[in-house]
Amino acid sequence: MPEEQSERHRLIEKREGFWFAEPSREALLDELHALYTDPPRHRTRSLAIIGDRNDGKSQIIKQFLARHPIVELGELTQIPAIAIEMSDIVTIQEFSRRLLEQIRAVSPRAGTHEERMKRFVVLAKQVGLRMIFLDEFHDCADTTGKGKPFLRIIKNLTLKHFFVVPVGVVEVEEVLKKDPQLANRFNLSVED
């Protein structure tokens, strides 16, 4: 029996690793790429990806990252996009640490949250970071007000000309609508 389960898990993992180039998914990737290549604007626009559970949203992120990989050029590293799994992030302090880890910063735990965010902005621009995916965003922010600190961070990052892409289930739309400035900055793309 354990061999059957093991084989079943391998098949599931293999199947989940496939990319099904459905027109709606390719169109969404094209839209993300267009956003990524947009020149900086006074008001950075962005996109939120919303869909049902197990709808392929994380695969879209993986495809985007594969098409925009980290490039090592001697001592120079370019990191065009990062993805952060938000389901286990409870505090903004943990979030700022995770941001620094994603861009390979030295001592990501050093300093206060505010100091880490300032350092992140400087270092992220040095490595050419443009897009930040926040997968399972609904897990850290909700409509009860728990998400307000995370929404402030998103707003500040967009003001610094980063494209922040919250990804999650339908509740993400309600959370973003709680902040009037964010409500009109995000195109809410629903994954079929």
Buried (B, 14 or more C-beta within 10 A) or exposed (E): EEEEEEEEEEEEEEEEEEBEEEEEBBEBBEBBBEBBEBEEEEEBEBBBBBBEEEBBBBBBBBBBBEEBEBEEEEEEBBBBBBBBBBEEBEEBBBBBBBBBEBBEBEEBEEBEBEEBBEBBBEBBBEBBBBBBBBBBBBBBBBEEEEBBBBBEBBBEBBBBBBBBBBBBBEBBBEBBBBBEEBEEBBEBBBBE
